[in-house]
Amino acid sequence: MTSRTIGIIMNGVSGRMGYRQHLVRSILAIRDQGGVELPDGSRVTVRPLLVGRNEQKLAELAAKHGIEDFTTDLDAALADPQWEIYADFLVTKARASALRKAIAAGKTIYTEKPTAETAEEAFELARLAASAGVRTGVVHDKLYLPGLQKLRRLIDSGFFGRILSVRGEFGYWVFEGDWQPAQRPSWNYRTEDGGGIIVDMFPHWNYVIENLFGPVRSVYAQASVHIPRRWDEQGAPYEATAEDAAYGIFELDGGIVAQINSSWTVRVDRNELVEFQVDGTHGSAVVGLFGCRIQPRNATPKPVWNPDLADDHDYDADWVDVPTNEVFQNGFKQQWEEFLVSHVLDTPYEFDLAAGARGVQLAEAGLRSSREGRKVALEPGGALDSLDSVDSRESLDTLESLDVVES
Ligand SMILES: NC(=O)c1ccc[n+]([C@@H]2O[C@H](COP(=O)([O-])OP(=O)(O)OC[C@H]3O[C@@H](n4cnc5c(N)ncnc54)[C@H](O)[C@@H]3O)[C@@H](O)[C@H]2O)c1
């Protein structure tokens, strides 16, 4: 059987996501397994071109992984037809301008989220790509987590009956950087550098919610800078201007309410770093990155509130583990494989720049909700509308900026 090689420009491979998830665990893993099989039995293989600003770093990465091609000249790479796909893992701030160039060059685009810093720009990029006839893909990795794939199966099987609510807890403690180095880049904590947990996580919550439960109709969010001073990669102190925690309530089509806490200032007391509880009329589930436990209505205990008596019922024991009936591979790699197949066969790809823009829109609405202290409605296609009837604070005058809470 024949095989075709797809040249992929990989911009930002020295970064955390670019290196670990996209280069090593996805593209090199696909290369080393001999590519991806198409329905007719032929194979598509990949050839990465590493792009970045530091030639020496690129040369070291290329040598380490047996990669022939690297360059600091993005424009030349975009002008060269042997590279069909432009893939972007840059810091968020640098993304939109690079995507514009790639769209103008007619490349197929695959990118990390958020796709831009504002919803206006994100929707504009989606429109530009559509009118240029350019195929686009945006990372939707959380949907590929084994726990969320098990949840998908539960939903599809009708396990929940009518879904009522979703409660999500995401987060862990990110060290301040003084007495222990921080485990995330310092730009994450500076608004002026594209940081903030809302811009980072709400795009994820948007695609998780819209693909599993239905589109988000409104958001109320509280963004807080709990730790206003952190220390950067060089050990220098800086002011953390971006929120490190966000407490969000999302109303979905059909009346489902999703509440999701996102925090880099929380110590983990759950089985996994992200956990969602879904409650339905016929059953409930708690899912994490890998695990999934369920409780059907037929096995639901009947607690009675009595503050005078210690309750010795073992509530944990009421849940049943959902077995792992299939082999799950790395989610980033699985999505890359699906995108490559869609690129080669020219089939529609659902997780595109328009989907990415809806994620940015939710983040923008969340930030606005927090700033204005009110619920913000989301209009399909980009318009944001505040709901006047639901002011949740007494005075909006004092809410010019994010709340800063000393820890
Ligand atoms: N899908 C996910 O789960 C997930 C997780 C974390 C981060 N992300 C996203 O991935 C992107 C990268 O995040 P990261 O944590 O890997 O960051 P990082 O700081 O580790 O890497 C950023 C990369 O961008 C490059 N870069 C920095 N400034 C630049 C500039 N001005 N011009 C060109 N290149 C520049 C750096 O050299 C590096 O290669 C962000 O948009 C982030 O939101 C996604």
The ligand as a Gaussian input file, in Angstrom:
#p B3LYP/6-31G(d) Opt

LIG

0 1
 N       -4.410000      21.876000      25.964000
 C       -3.937000      22.014000      27.191000
 O       -4.254000      21.261000      28.099000
 C       -3.001000      23.141000      27.500000
 C       -2.276000      23.128000      28.699000
 C       -1.377000      24.163000      28.954000
 C       -1.211000      25.182000      28.031000
 N       -1.955000      25.181000      26.884000
 C       -1.801000      26.261000      25.881000
 O       -0.617000      26.002000      25.141000
 C        0.051000      27.220000      24.831000
 C        1.506000      27.128000      25.292000
 O        1.528000      26.967000      26.693000
 P        2.803000      26.342000      27.433000
 O        2.375000      26.066000      28.823000
 O        3.397000      25.261000      26.608000
 O        3.776000      27.619000      27.448000
 P        5.366000      27.684000      27.417000
 O        5.713000      29.007000      27.973000
 O        5.953000      26.464000      28.050000
 O        5.731000      27.616000      25.850000
 C        5.458000      28.673000      24.975000
 C        6.234000      28.573000      23.665000
 O        6.036000      29.831000      22.953000
 C        7.330000      30.403000      22.643000
 N        7.202000      31.860000      22.746000
 C        7.132000      32.596000      23.867000
 N        6.977000      33.914000      23.572000
 C        6.942000      34.004000      22.222000
 C        6.839000      35.082000      21.292000
 N        6.685000      36.336000      21.730000
 N        6.870000      34.802000      19.982000
 C        7.012000      33.519000      19.552000
 N        7.139000      32.459000      20.384000
 C        7.102000      32.704000      21.689000
 C        8.281000      29.822000      23.650000
 O        9.604000      29.849000      23.145000
 C        7.733000      28.391000      23.803000
 O        8.181000      27.585000      22.739000
 C       -0.756000      28.337000      25.488000
 O       -1.579000      28.958000      24.545000
 C       -1.597000      27.611000      26.529000
 O       -2.849000      28.251000      26.746000
 C       -2.818000      24.175000      26.604000

